[in-house]
Amino acid sequence: MTGHGGDIYRASQELGIAEEKIIDFSASINPLGIPETVIADIKKNAVNCRHYPDSEARQLVSHLAKIHRINPESIICGNGSTELIYLVVRALKPDKVLIPAPTFSEYERACRMNEELRVMSYELRKENNFDLNPDEFTSAMGGDGNLDAGTHNSEITPSRITHNSSRTFDMAFICNPNNPTGRLIKKSDMLKIVDSAKSHKCYLVIDEAFIDFSPQDSMLRDVRNNPYLIVLRSMTKFYALAGLRIGYGVFPLHIVETLRKHKEPWTVNTLVQRAGMIAADDVAYKQETLSLIKKEKTFLKDGFKKLNIDYIPSSANYYLIRMDNAQAVISSLRKKGILVRSCHNFTGLDASYIRIAVKNRKDNALLLKELANLCRAWS
């Protein structure tokens, strides 16, 4: 479990700085923190932890079903959406998987658990802001057209990658908005990909961990009409519940029982089941979050422009920036207790890329100030 953001514990130990003094831009967590409504509910219901949690999270599932107006039988909750990524691969046992690059690394890691599974990466091009081309991706998914133009062999399991002309896939992953680029696939384009997945009988797993910032483009309600569409959601980022861990997936009904048979029990604890319901109902918190992130994104963008720092326009609460001396920047900031996410270990990126979360004004201003100091010192 290395190579992710959010490891304030190691930084605290190595730097001799208290955890609460670390300023963490490496994990894209809501700067408002846990909703006060959730904190109050946890205090009130902590006594219920003497019982085992509901293994099927029935109340939470029912609550989410009402909010999204979907069939509760299609919902499975997990210890963050990451648990469900591993569950999907383990339970459905795909033979060949297509994954964009760069994107969230846990898709590849979940596939790597099965040595017989073959993986190919679909390369997102820097000159196109790492946008996914729907037509190219659907062609790649079905094995049509010139795959070599838009794909490269993944380094995960190079000995297992298919090189013959039969390149159809039985599973594909898409993160929307994508992590770490923040780029969004609009629903009109996603519908093309979803329809293609259905025609090719390829399970399409859409990870909507950051879709709360563009809810109109969610594919959650389209699962009911597509036996090959799977949509995963996370509540850890938008609602700052990363330490509690809560996510859920919406699945075609015909695979739900198979997934349940492969899922460990009691992975969603009693308090987080309550937290999920309370957070989902906190409209004021949601509105404040959207307003804050919008303002702070503008503040950061203006700062990047003044410093001549290249950045990718983002639909989420983080930015992918590029600096020639990125690793030196990361090291210098870290010494001051400021963590940013090095993207050197993302397939498709190199050591010049950094992902920066959007935080509150005080923290964002401090980051820009430190970046300005470094730029002056090295100019």
Secondary structure as UniProt FT lines:
FT   HELIX           8..15
FT   HELIX           19..21
FT   STRAND          23..24
FT   TURN            31..32
FT   HELIX           36..45
FT   HELIX           46..50
FT   TURN            55..56
FT   HELIX           58..68
FT   HELIX           72..74
FT   STRAND          75..78
FT   HELIX           81..92
FT   STRAND          96..101
FT   HELIX           106..112
FT   TURN            115..116
FT   STRAND          118..123
FT   HELIX           126..128
FT   TURN            129..130
FT   HELIX           134..142
FT   HELIX           147..149
FT   STRAND          151..153
FT   HELIX           158..160
FT   STRAND          171..175
FT   TURN            179..181
FT   HELIX           187..200
FT   STRAND          203..207
FT   TURN            209..210
FT   HELIX           211..213
FT   HELIX           215..217
FT   HELIX           220..225
FT   TURN            227..228
FT   STRAND          229..234
FT   TURN            236..239
FT   TURN            242..244
FT   STRAND          247..250
FT   HELIX           253..262
FT   HELIX           270..280
FT   HELIX           283..306
FT   TURN            307..308
FT   STRAND          310..312
FT   STRAND          318..322
FT   TURN            324..325
FT   HELIX           326..335
FT   TURN            336..337
FT   STRAND          338..339
FT   STRAND          341..342
FT   TURN            344..345
FT   TURN            347..348
FT   TURN            351..352
FT   STRAND          353..357
FT   HELIX           361..377
//
